[in-house]
Amino acid sequence: MNLTPMTLSMDSLRRKKQLECDEDDNDDSVPEQPPLKRAHPDPQLCLAPCQEPLIKPPEPTSNAPAAFSRLGPYLLLEAQEGGKAYRAVHCPTNTEYVCKVYLAGSYPELLSPYAHLPRHPHVAPVAEAVLGKHHVYVFFPRAHGDMHSYVRERRRVPEREAAALFLQMAQAVAHCHQHNLVLRDLKLRKFVFVNPERTKLALENLEDSCLLTGPDDSLWDKHGCPAYVGPEILTSRDSYSGKAADVWSLGVALYTMLAGRYPFQDTAPALLFGKIRRGAFALPEGLSAQARCLVRCLLRREPSERLTAQGILLHPWLQGGGSPSEEPGARMAEQVVPDSQDPREEEAGQETEEELYT
């Protein structure tokens, strides 16, 4: 197999030198170090070079598992996401990455949003991509867990912490919207922690995003996770505002962070979609007035009445760092998931949560 390194064309980036990889490439295995031809990348698509070595390169070990594969300077370790991704280590720097594997024919469309979007601290960059005969191997910085798992672990996120995290999520979306990129499939799982302390977030990738050609953000395709999809996508046979749909998904994410459950839940998809169309939801007790206000401003049935992503950043709840204004003792209450009146309802809700997070 011939592998070709690529780089993203941005002012601060330069073309990376060719890599050396193994000879075999088939659809079912990771390549094992074949020689490379000189890269001839599309000038509109380039990738950032690897970091300069930070520490002494690790010595090779004779007892390394046979399942490990070498891809240029990277060592690909165990598979993740059903074989669509691998944990990877850049050997010269001993830096850990996630390597996602895509069909080779999809890489121009896949990488074009990264070439278009300026760097942002809350959007994970592509570190490097290697093009093979059948696949393209895209390397992203290692994450330290995602928001979906974090909310399930915490059940409810206290307001101050939720505000600090949600602000970063909103900043990522606002940056994308500012540069005519609609994300379409926003959900908590798409936001990952970039530090071990789990205080800094980044949008994991730009998969499923749509690059607009002008100020009109009208979309026609029905796209998104069922729990996060907006009512206009379910009810309209015409186009809908892609940016407003992203804001609705942010509202679902914020509600879930603060309440520990989805605003709209049902085990039957038809019933779930009916609840989303009606747009009626109940906020849990113990939330501050400003937090309740922001959630309602995002989950409005009428897309034109929702805040824009840029407007979210100006909301008092985020400007004030999520300081709750309720009576003393409410902060303790806000960290507890309310009990369901019917145990069967609680069990159904848990099943729905498992099914709807994708």
C-alpha positions in Angstrom: 0.0 0.0 0.0 1.2 3.5 -0.8 0.6 6.1 1.9 0.7 9.8 1.4 1.0 12.3 4.2 -1.2 15.4 3.9 -1.3 18.8 5.6 -4.0 21.5 6.1 -3.3 24.7 4.1 -3.3 27.4 6.8 -0.8 30.3 7.0 0.9 28.9 10.1 1.3 25.4 8.7 3.8 23.9 6.3 3.8 20.7 4.2 5.0 17.6 6.1 7.7 15.4 4.7 6.9 12.0 3.4 6.3 9.1 5.8 7.5 5.5 5.7 5.0 2.8 6.3 4.4 -0.9 5.8 3.6 -2.6 2.5 0.2 -4.3 2.9 -3.1 -2.4 2.9 -6.4 -4.1 2.8 -9.8 -3.1 3.9 -9.7 -5.2 7.1 -6.3 -4.5 8.6 -4.1 -1.6 9.7 -1.0 -1.2 7.4 2.5 -2.3 8.4 5.1 0.2 7.3 5.2 0.3 3.4 7.4 2.7 1.5 5.7 6.0 0.5 5.6 7.9 -2.7 6.0 11.7 -2.7 2.8 13.4 -1.7 0.8 15.4 -4.2 -1.9 16.8 -1.9 -4.8 19.0 -3.1 -3.5 22.6 -2.4 -6.8 23.3 -0.6 -6.3 20.4 1.8 -3.3 20.2 4.0 -2.6 19.0 7.6 -0.6 20.3 10.5 2.9 18.8 11.0 3.6 16.7 14.0 5.0 18.3 17.1 8.7 18.6 17.5 10.1 15.9 19.8 9.5 16.7 23.4 11.2 13.7 25.0 13.7 11.0 24.0 12.0 8.6 21.6 11.1 5.4 23.3 13.3 2.3 22.7 11.6 -0.5 20.7 10.6 -3.5 22.9 10.8 -7.1 21.7 7.7 -8.1 23.8 5.3 -5.6 22.1 2.0 -7.3 21.2 1.8 -8.6 17.7 -1.5 -6.8 17.2 0.3 -3.4 17.4 0.9 -1.9 13.9 3.2 0.8 12.7 2.0 3.6 10.5 5.0 5.9 9.7 6.1 7.4 13.0 2.9 6.3 14.7 2.2 3.1 16.7 -1.4 2.0 16.4 -2.6 0.3 19.5 -6.0 -1.2 20.4 -9.1 -0.5 18.2 -11.9 1.7 19.4 -15.4 2.5 18.1 -15.8 -0.9 16.5 -12.5 -0.7 14.5 -13.2 2.8 13.1 -10.6 4.4 15.4 -7.3 3.4 17.1 -5.4 4.6 20.1 -2.1 5.8 18.7 1.3 7.0 19.9 3.6 9.3 18.0 6.9 7.5 18.7 9.3 10.5 18.3 7.5 12.5 20.9 5.7 9.8 22.8 2.5 11.8 22.4 -0.8 10.0 22.4 -3.4 10.5 19.7 -6.7 9.0 18.4 -6.5 7.8 14.8 -9.8 7.7 13.0 -10.1 5.6 9.8 -12.2 6.7 6.9 -12.6 5.5 3.3 -10.0 7.2 1.1 -12.5 8.6 -1.3 -14.2 10.6 1.4 -11.2 12.6 2.5 -11.7 15.8 0.4 -15.1 16.3 1.8 -14.0 15.2 5.3 -11.1 17.6 5.6 -12.5 20.6 3.8 -14.1 22.0 7.0 -10.7 21.9 8.8 -9.1 23.8 5.9 -11.8 26.4 6.0 -12.2 26.9 9.8 -9.5 29.0 11.6 -8.0 27.4 14.6 -9.9 27.7 17.9 -9.1 26.4 21.4 -12.4 24.7 21.7 -12.4 22.9 18.3 -10.0 19.9 18.2 -7.5 20.2 15.4 -6.4 17.5 13.0 -2.8 16.8 13.9 -2.0 14.9 10.7 -3.6 12.7 8.0 -2.1 9.8 6.1 -3.7 8.8 2.8 -3.6 5.1 1.8 -4.9 3.2 -1.1 -8.2 2.3 0.5 -8.3 4.5 3.7 -7.3 7.8 5.1 -5.9 7.8 8.7 -6.7 11.0 10.5 -4.9 11.8 13.8 -6.6 13.9 16.5 -5.3 14.9 20.0 -6.1 12.5 22.7 -9.2 13.2 24.8 -9.8 12.6 28.5 -13.4 11.5 28.3 -16.5 13.2 26.9 -19.4 15.2 28.2 -21.9 12.4 27.8 -19.9 10.1 30.0 -19.2 12.9 32.5 -22.9 13.8 32.9 -23.8 10.2 33.4 -21.1 9.9 36.1 -22.2 13.1 37.9 -25.9 12.8 37.1 -26.3 16.5 37.4 -23.6 19.1 37.0 -23.6 22.0 39.5 -24.4 25.4 38.0 -21.0 27.0 38.3 -19.3 24.1 36.7 -22.0 23.7 34.1 -21.7 27.4 33.1 -17.9 27.1 32.7 -18.2 24.0 30.5 -21.2 25.2 28.5 -19.6 28.5 27.8 -16.8 26.6 26.0 -19.3 24.5 24.1 -21.1 27.7 23.0 -17.9 29.4 22.0 -17.0 26.4 19.7 -20.4 26.6 18.0 -20.3 30.4 17.7 -16.9 30.1 16.1 -18.2 27.6 13.6 -21.3 29.6 12.8 -19.2 32.8 12.4 -17.3 31.0 9.6 -20.4 29.5 7.9 -20.1 26.0 9.3 -23.2 24.3 10.5 -22.5 21.3 12.7 -25.9 19.4 12.4 -25.2 16.6 14.8 -24.5 18.3 18.0 -24.7 16.3 21.2 -22.9 16.0 24.5 -20.7 13.1 23.2 -19.2 15.4 20.6 -17.5 17.5 23.3 -14.4 16.0 24.8 -12.1 17.1 27.6 -8.6 18.1 26.5 -7.0 18.1 30.0 -6.9 15.4 32.7 -8.6 17.8 35.2 -11.7 17.8 32.9 -12.1 21.5 33.0 -11.4 22.3 29.3 -13.6 21.2 26.4 -13.2 21.0 22.6 -15.5 19.9 19.9 -14.1 16.4 19.1 -14.5 16.6 15.3 -16.3 18.2 12.4 -18.0 15.1 11.1 -21.4 15.7 9.6 -20.8 19.4 9.4 -22.0 21.4 6.5 -20.0 24.3 4.9 -22.3 27.0 3.8 -21.6 28.9 0.5 -23.2 32.2 1.7 -25.2 33.8 4.4 -28.2 31.6 3.8 -28.1 28.7 6.3 -31.1 26.8 4.9 -30.7 23.0 5.0 -33.0 20.3 3.6 -31.6 17.1 4.9 -32.9 15.6 8.1 -29.8 15.0 10.3 -29.1 14.5 14.0 -29.4 12.3 17.0 -33.1 11.7 17.9 -32.9 13.2 21.4 -31.3 16.4 20.1 -33.2 17.0 16.9 -35.3 20.3 16.7 -39.1 20.3 16.2 -38.7 22.2 12.8 -36.7 19.2 11.4 -39.5 16.9 12.4 -42.4 19.0 11.2 -41.2 20.9 8.2 -41.2 19.5 4.7 -39.3 22.6 3.5 -35.8 23.9 4.4 -34.9 24.8 8.0 -32.2 27.0 9.6 -29.1 24.9 10.2 -27.8 27.4 12.8 -31.0 27.5 14.7 -31.1 23.7 14.8 -27.6 23.7 16.3 -28.8 26.1 19.0 -31.7 23.8 19.8 -29.2 20.9 20.2 -27.1 23.1 22.6 -30.3 23.7 24.6 -30.9 20.0 24.9 -27.3 19.6 26.0 -27.5 22.3 28.6 -30.8 21.0 30.0 -29.3 17.5 30.3 -26.2 18.9 32.1 -28.4 20.7 34.7 -31.2 18.2 35.0 -29.5 14.8 34.6 -32.0 13.8 32.0 -33.2 14.7 28.5 -35.9 17.4 28.2 -37.9 15.1 25.9 -37.9 11.3 26.6 -39.8 8.3 25.5 -39.0 4.7 24.6 -41.1 4.9 21.4 -39.6 7.1 18.7 -43.0 8.3 17.5 -44.0 9.4 21.1 -40.6 11.0 21.5 -40.9 13.0 18.3 -44.4 14.0 19.3 -43.1 15.5 22.6 -40.3 17.4 20.7 -42.9 18.8 18.2 -45.0 20.1 21.1 -41.9 21.6 22.7 -43.2 21.3 26.3 -40.7 20.5 29.0 -40.4 20.9 32.8 -37.4 22.4 34.4 -36.2 20.7 37.6 -36.4 22.6 40.9 -33.4 24.3 42.3 -32.1 26.0 39.2 -31.4 29.7 39.3 -33.7 32.1 37.4 -30.9 32.9 35.0 -30.2 29.3 34.2 -33.9 28.6 33.6 -34.0 31.7 31.3 -31.1 30.5 29.2 -32.6 27.0 28.7 -35.9 28.5 27.7 -34.2 30.8 25.2 -32.6 27.9 23.5 -35.5 25.5 23.5 -38.1 27.7 21.8 -40.2 25.9 19.2 -40.0 28.8 16.8 -36.4 28.8 15.4 -36.4 32.6 14.8 -37.1 33.2 18.5 -34.0 31.3 19.7 -30.8 33.0 20.7 -28.0 32.9 18.2 -24.8 31.1 19.1 -23.1 34.5 19.5 -26.0 35.8 21.6 -25.6 32.8 24.0 -22.2 34.1 25.0 -23.8 37.4 26.2 -26.4 35.8 28.4 -26.1 36.9 32.1 -25.9 33.3 33.4 -22.7 32.8 31.4 -21.4 36.3 32.0 -21.8 35.8 35.7 -20.1 32.4 35.8 -23.3 30.5 36.6 -23.7 32.0 40.1 -27.0 30.7 41.4 -29.3 33.4 42.8 -31.7 31.1 44.6 -32.1 30.7 48.3 -29.4 29.0 50.4 -29.6 25.2 50.2 -30.7 25.2 46.6 -27.2 24.3 45.4 -27.4 21.1 47.4 -30.8 20.3 45.8 -29.5 21.0 42.3 -27.0 18.1 42.5 -29.7 15.5 43.1 -31.6 13.8 40.3 -35.4 14.1 41.2 -37.1 10.8 41.9 -39.7 9.7 39.4 -43.3 9.3 40.7 -43.5 5.9 39.0 -40.6 3.4 39.2 -41.5 2.1 35.8 -41.2 5.7 34.4 -37.6 5.9 35.9 -36.6 2.6 34.4 -38.0 3.6 31.0 -36.1 6.8 31.2 -32.9 5.0 31.8 -33.5 2.8 28.8 -34.2 5.8 26.6 -31.0 7.5 27.7 -29.0 4.4 26.6 -30.8 4.2 23.3 -30.8 7.9 22.3 -27.1 8.7 23.0 -25.4 7.6 19.9 
